[in-house]
Amino acid sequence: MTSHWGQPPRRVALLLEYDGTDFAGSQVQPGKRTVQGVVEAALGEFTGERGRVAFAGRTDAGVHASGQVAALSTGSAHSPATCRDALNHFLPEDVVVRSAVEVAADFDPRRQARSRVYRYRIEDGLGASGGRRPLTRLRAWQVERPLDDSAMAAAVALLPRVERDWSAFAGAVPAGYPTVRTLLDARAGRCGPHAVQVTLEATGFLPHQVRMTVGALGRVGAGRLSPQEFAALVEGPPGSAGPAAPPQGLTLVAVRYPPGVVESDTHDWHAGDWTGGRSGRQG
């Protein structure tokens, strides 16, 4: 990075919330509007610095975040609170920095993360309205028939909570791309008369893994797949668990770190949305 402040570089972690509807994804892409691109542009407007903003994980086009973590290096002497407020001044309305804290100079939001938590929302039983609700169409996967949420909960409970290969639930990955991850927790349950929520926590996720998991769970809820058949999909060949659920129902709600890596008095850094009122673990 380049700076005209003359200060030793400092590292600042950002807690980001964004509506992914009008983004081509989180990662910067030439000629496309991305979350990383607008955050880096805001940093340039604020400090005059041109530097990369690192993200804890990638989100696809149309996917939202309430707990994405990013990190930037700056030679400025501005406090984290000033960085937050100034970046928000320059950011578009569909992205906001919820909190900012100073971290170690070598902080890597992706490599040092202990886990990621994703939430997926399905709105079901919408037959009387033609299978759609216009006001929430960009926040949920909307299906016409009611889903059997009990069967979905039983199915997701059968997923192995161990380190293993998850390529059956992944989209296309490059040759040699590591496909071993550890699923730490998984929940599914009704969160409203016409809403089902699926929440997954893992050390990391493969491309489209959450959406393919939810897509298969949707087939369970519709009675086309038993919980046992769903669990057996894990043993299938790469990509065989698809198709993936659409992106608009997915939100990255938390990135968790070991104690001491990100120190903040703001509970938002540690919060997770869990079906059944389970609180997020500190970390």
Summary of the structure (lengths in Angstrom):
residues: 283
radius of gyration: 19.6
end to end distance: 29.8
largest distance: 63.6
contacts: 933
relative contact order: 0.18
helix: 26%
strand: 27%
